[in-house]
């Protein structure tokens, strides 16, 4: 009998946010997965300077920045609201 491989029944939780390359935002999840997305999909983040982007913090299962009123939630990163919605 084989063990089930992959990330079944794992709730994605954000651990870290970084900006490794121009135009890219990288999200490290607590389970070790790394997701890289285009900053252009997040206009509120895109207009922040690199110094402002370094001042991020976790809020619920999302993140925001000291100089930004928008909270980016995991379902916005993964693009699957039905499976990852932060509210019922």
Residue pairs with C-beta under 8 A, 6 or more apart in sequence:
7 31
7 33
10 31
12 29
12 30
12 31
12 33
12 61
12 74
12 78
12 84
13 29
13 30
13 31
13 61
13 74
14 27
14 28
14 29
14 30
14 58
14 61
14 62
14 63
14 74
14 77
15 28
15 29
15 30
16 27
16 28
17 25
17 26
17 27
17 28
17 56
17 63
18 25
18 26
18 28
19 25
19 26
19 39
19 50
19 53
20 26
20 36
23 38
23 39
23 40
24 36
24 37
24 38
24 39
25 36
25 37
25 38
25 39
25 42
25 45
26 34
26 35
26 36
27 34
27 35
27 36
27 37
27 77
28 34
29 35
35 77
35 78
37 77
39 45
39 46
40 46
42 70
42 72
42 76
44 68
44 69
44 70
44 72
45 53
45 65
45 68
45 70
45 72
48 65
48 67
48 68
52 65
52 66
52 67
52 68
53 65
55 65
55 66
55 67
56 63
56 64
56 65
56 66
57 63
57 64
57 65
57 66
59 71
60 71
60 73
60 86
61 73
61 74
61 86
62 71
62 72
62 73
62 74
62 76
62 86
63 71
63 72
64 70
64 71
64 72
73 84
73 86
74 84
74 86
75 81
75 83
75 84
75 85
75 86
78 84
